[in-house]
Amino acid sequence: GGLLTNAPIQYSAGVRLPNLLIFLTTFNNVFEPHVAIRDAAKMSIPTVAVVDTNSNPSLITYPIPGNDDSPSAIHLYLSLFKTTILRAKEKRRHLEALFRLQKKSARPMGAPPMPSS
């Protein structure tokens, strides 16, 4: 079994699997390919990963070519991920607010037109 493929058994049936996984390196702490990458591929969960020259990008959905050994490079990647995630969340909030406004202003099908002033 694997980290993600056994999640319902190990944790409970109520555990929700992630929509996306981000990896700063594709190896675990003993320099073997990370089991979660294999599991994500099996379960069609998209992955984003920093892929160094010693990594195999074949199972990564969105590989980012780069150095996964340098602390300054990792700091840069984390900063970029954070900025992107925060911008996406803000955009989503705006779109949800716009959708709510459009929903409030929409009149039901078959309703008489609003009187004009």
N, C-alpha and C positions, 0 to 999 in steps of 0.2 A: 504494500500500500504506500501511498504517498501523503505528502503534507496537505494537499488540497483534495485529492480523490477520496481520502478517508475522513474528511472534515465532519460529515454528518455522524459518523460512528464515534469519532474521538471527542467531539464537542457536544453536539446534540442536533436534532433534525432542524431546529430553529436557527441555526447559524447560516447567515447569508454570505455567499461567496462574493469576492470582490468583482467589480466591473473592469478593473485594470490593475496590473501589478507593475511596479517600478523597481528595477534592480540597478544598484550602483556598481555591481560587479556580477559576473555570471557564475562565479565559483563560490563554494561554501568555504568554511574555515580550514578545510584540509585540501584545498585546491582541486576539488572535483566539481563537475558541473552541478549547479544548484538544482535540487530535486523539484523545487517549486516551478522552475522553468519548464521542465518536462511535464509536470502535472497541469500547468496552465495550458500548454499546447494540447494535451489530451482533452481538456475540458473546454477548449475554444475561448479561454480567457485571454484577452490581448495583453501583451507585455511590452514595456519600454525598458531598454537596458543600455547602459554604457558598455560598449563592446570593444575591448582592447585587442591587440594583434594576436594574443594567445587565446582568444575566445572563439567559440563557434556561434555565429549569428543565425544559424539555420532555424532555430526554434523561436527566435525573438520576432515579435510582430513589427516593432518599430525600433530597430537598432540605432544607437547613437555611437558612431565611431569616436573613440577617445581613450584617454589614459585613465584607467581605474586604480592606479597605484599612487598617484600624487594627491596629497591632502588638499593642495590648492585647487586642483582640477575637480575633486569631489565637492569642495565648497562651492565652486562655480556652478556645477550641475545642480546641487541642492538649491542654490539661489535662483537659478533659472526655472527649476520645477516649481518652487514656491511662488514665484512671480506669475507663472503661467496658470497655476491652479487658482490663485487669488483673483486674477483677471477673469478666468472662466466662471468662477462662482459669482462675481459681480455681474457679469453679462447675463448669467442665468437669472439672477434676482431681477434685473431690469426686464428681461423677456417675460418672466412670470408676472410682474407688475403690469406690463403692457397687456398681456393676455387677460388679466383680471379686469382691467379697464375696458377692453374691447368686449368682454363678456357682459359687463354691466350695461354698456351702452347699446348692445344689440337687442333689438326687439324680437319677441317670439314670432315664429312663422305664422302667418295668417292674422296677425294683430293689425288693427287699423293704423293707418299712418298717424304720426304725431301731428297735432295741429300746428300750423305755422303762425307766427305772430306778425 
